[in-house]
Amino acid sequence: MRSENEINAHLIDFAKVAISDYGQNQMIFAAKALAMTAINVLTNPELVSKMREEFKQEE
């Protein structure tokens, strides 16, 4: 189910939203989330161990 705010990435409408203030703010929000995830991984050896175990189970 799609919300009314979803835009297909293969449409010109996506490009318009991507360059808007809203699109820029969403990109910054996503970049911050990725950076915080990296910090969590790099500062938590126990988390890394759990991640490796889960990865091995999926192979």
Contacts in CASP RR format, 6 or more apart in sequence:
PFRMAT RR
TARGET T0000
AUTHOR 0000-0000-0000
METHOD contacts of the structure
MODEL  1
MRSENEINAHLIDFAKVAISDYGQNQMIFAAKALAMTAINVLTNPELVSK
MREEFKQEE
7 13 0 8 1.000
7 14 0 8 1.000
7 17 0 8 1.000
8 14 0 8 1.000
17 23 0 8 1.000
18 27 0 8 1.000
40 47 0 8 1.000
41 47 0 8 1.000
41 48 0 8 1.000
41 51 0 8 1.000
END
